[in-house]
Amino acid sequence: MNRKERIGALFTLLMLFGMEVAIGQGISKKRDYSGFFDSYFYRGPLSFTGGLGTSLYKGDMAKGFYGTPGVAFNLGANYKLWPRTVFGVEFNYLTMAGKGNPVAGTGSHIPSFTGTDWGLNIFGRLYLVDDIIRSSHDRASNKKLKLYITTGLGFIKYKAVNDTYGSASAAAPVFPLGFGIEYKVSPKFQIIPEFTQTFTFNDHLDAAALKKGHDGYGILALKVQYCPFAPKKKKKVTLSPPEQNPTREEHQEWRKKKEEPKPPVQEEQKEDGENNGENNGENNGENKDGNTEPTPGDQPTEDAPKEDQPKQDGQ
């Protein structure tokens, strides 16, 4: 299998991983609860990353802690399964170079090597700072900075050419360990500076086994993460000020008058008024001494016949 076929197989694997996670993303859109983390969370969304940085070789051909810096490039995809945890897959391509100490018996000759490597890692992230989910609105607006640690397993296919010790080409398992900071520009875009130190179980990345121990390398990269399925942040709706009502003051005054409480009617006064009305209707003007006075309607007129007066005794 040549290099083009290997790259094609790698991208096919990434596409299958993306399709599988996307199906899960489409099914699980409800808020879940994790008893282990004692937190509510939303699964996903599916995210894609791309990064560019420098590789730092560490091995027999490095005079200091690291050798000559190289170039590193990576592509990946990840998906959030539980609170604080993200799992994904990543493809790495990097170059290595280094110079060793002068070889005994060769004068001042300093051996050097160059290498080209590519590999695939399955990794996990554990966020030390994560989003706090109480409602669906918290999914789009939450923490701006989130620190995480990352680790995983994978393999590397290396090819090294050493001007003194020959060349080497093989595959080796790797164990990456590192940390990063995720800065949220928007719900769909994040910027991630990340450093990982990769440990290998091989001592031939530089085509020279001069010291005890295994070779390794570090990658310092700046990644851009894109989440196409992330919910959009809703824009704040600004309403225009209400129109001024010219009769507003008049309406308020009318409302105050309407809402003014009426004074309570005293029961005693009401009862007295009722009693007085009844007495006046029954007695037809009877005074306090018990005498009755005829009303103007009851008095006889001049034209009316006078009643016979009763005769007194002795007349």
Protein Blocks (a to p, Z undefined) as FASTA:
>chain_A
ZZklmmmmmmmmmmmmmmmmmmmmmmmmcdcddfklopaddehjddddddddddddddfk
lfblbdcddddddddddddfbghiacddddddddddddddddehiljaccdddddddddd
ddddddfbdcddfbfklmmgccfbdcdddddddddddddddfknopaddddddddddddd
dddfbfkbccdddddddddfbfklnopafbgcddddddddddddddfkbccddddddddd
ddddfklmmmmmmmmmmmpccddddfklmmmmmmmmmmmmmnnopafkopacddfklpcc
fklccddddddehZZ
